[in-house]
Amino acid sequence: MISAQSGNTVYLSGHIAKKDGKPYAGKLGDTLSTEEGKAAARNVAIDLIATLRAAAI
């Protein structure tokens, strides 16, 4: 996970949705259910917030 700061803007990249330490793989509606897609999005959001928090401290 990468973060860079320019003034009061923080740029985040390199976040991948993971389940049990392994990346989610598949296509929503094909190999991933809607619930799995929601869980993947939630996991990425939590990781993004954690990275942003670490950059702000």
C-alpha positions as CSV (number, residue, x, y, z in Angstrom):
1,M,0.0,0.0,0.0
2,I,1.4,3.3,-1.0
3,S,0.5,6.8,0.2
4,A,2.0,10.1,-0.8
5,Q,1.1,13.6,0.5
6,S,1.1,16.9,-1.3
7,G,0.0,19.7,0.9
8,N,-3.2,18.7,2.6
9,T,-4.0,16.0,-0.1
10,V,-3.1,12.3,0.5
11,Y,-2.9,9.9,-2.5
12,L,-3.5,6.2,-1.8
13,S,-2.9,3.3,-4.1
14,G,-2.2,-0.4,-4.1
15,H,-5.2,-1.6,-2.1
16,I,-6.6,-5.0,-3.0
17,A,-9.7,-6.7,-1.5
18,K,-8.7,-9.8,0.4
19,K,-10.5,-12.6,2.2
20,D,-8.5,-14.7,4.6
21,G,-5.3,-13.1,3.3
22,K,-6.0,-14.0,-0.3
23,P,-7.2,-11.6,-3.0
24,Y,-10.8,-11.8,-4.1
25,A,-10.8,-13.0,-7.7
26,G,-13.7,-13.2,-10.1
27,K,-16.4,-11.1,-11.7
28,L,-19.4,-9.7,-9.8
29,G,-22.5,-11.5,-10.8
30,D,-20.6,-14.3,-12.5
31,T,-18.2,-15.9,-10.0
32,L,-18.8,-13.5,-7.1
33,S,-22.1,-12.9,-5.4
34,T,-23.4,-9.5,-4.5
35,E,-22.7,-10.3,-0.8
36,E,-19.1,-11.2,-1.7
37,G,-18.8,-7.9,-3.7
38,K,-20.1,-5.9,-0.7
39,A,-17.6,-7.7,1.6
40,A,-14.7,-7.0,-0.8
41,A,-15.7,-3.3,-1.1
42,R,-15.9,-3.0,2.7
43,N,-12.5,-4.6,3.2
44,V,-10.9,-2.2,0.7
45,A,-12.6,0.8,2.4
46,I,-11.3,-0.3,5.8
47,D,-7.7,-0.7,4.4
48,L,-7.9,2.7,2.8
49,I,-9.1,4.4,6.0
50,A,-6.2,2.6,7.9
51,T,-3.6,3.8,5.4
52,L,-5.1,7.4,5.5
53,R,-5.0,7.4,9.3
54,A,-1.4,6.2,9.3
55,A,-0.4,9.0,6.9
56,A,-2.2,11.6,9.0
57,I,-0.3,10.7,12.2
